[in-house]
């Protein structure tokens, strides 16, 4: 993968999994996802 794609992937992962969002009470967005990537059918 080109470096820019890897950088974007890292940024999105950090933003969605680790960064606290005030609108979510200090929790990351992933904490609000019930079925990530269709893991449950």
Wavefront OBJ file of the C-alpha trace (Angstrom):
o trace
v 0.000 0.000 0.000
v 1.170 3.530 -0.616
v 2.280 5.470 2.423
v -0.676 7.872 2.205
v -3.151 4.986 2.393
v -1.423 3.524 5.446
v -1.396 6.957 7.087
v -5.105 7.407 6.402
v -5.876 3.958 7.809
v -3.958 4.766 11.002
v -5.672 8.123 11.356
v -9.138 6.618 10.944
v -8.374 3.834 13.411
v -7.150 6.320 16.015
v -10.106 8.628 15.422
v -12.707 5.869 15.716
v -11.146 3.595 18.355
v -9.040 5.756 20.670
v -10.012 9.434 20.454
v -12.552 10.491 23.061
v -15.527 12.391 21.662
v -17.367 14.841 23.883
v -20.667 14.184 22.084
v -20.394 10.543 23.192
v -19.625 11.288 26.809
v -15.885 10.908 26.343
v -16.122 7.542 24.586
v -14.743 6.691 21.143
v -17.225 6.215 18.267
v -16.556 2.472 18.084
v -18.193 2.114 21.494
v -21.525 3.010 19.848
v -21.278 0.402 17.073
v -23.379 -2.695 17.745
v -22.355 -4.839 14.769
v -18.950 -3.820 13.378
v -18.227 -5.213 9.909
v -21.296 -7.465 9.943
v -19.898 -9.868 12.520
v -23.373 -10.961 13.602
v -26.034 -12.140 11.202
l 1 2 3 4 5 6 7 8 9 10 11 12 13 14 15 16 17 18 19 20 21 22 23 24 25 26 27 28 29 30 31 32 33 34 35 36 37 38 39 40 41
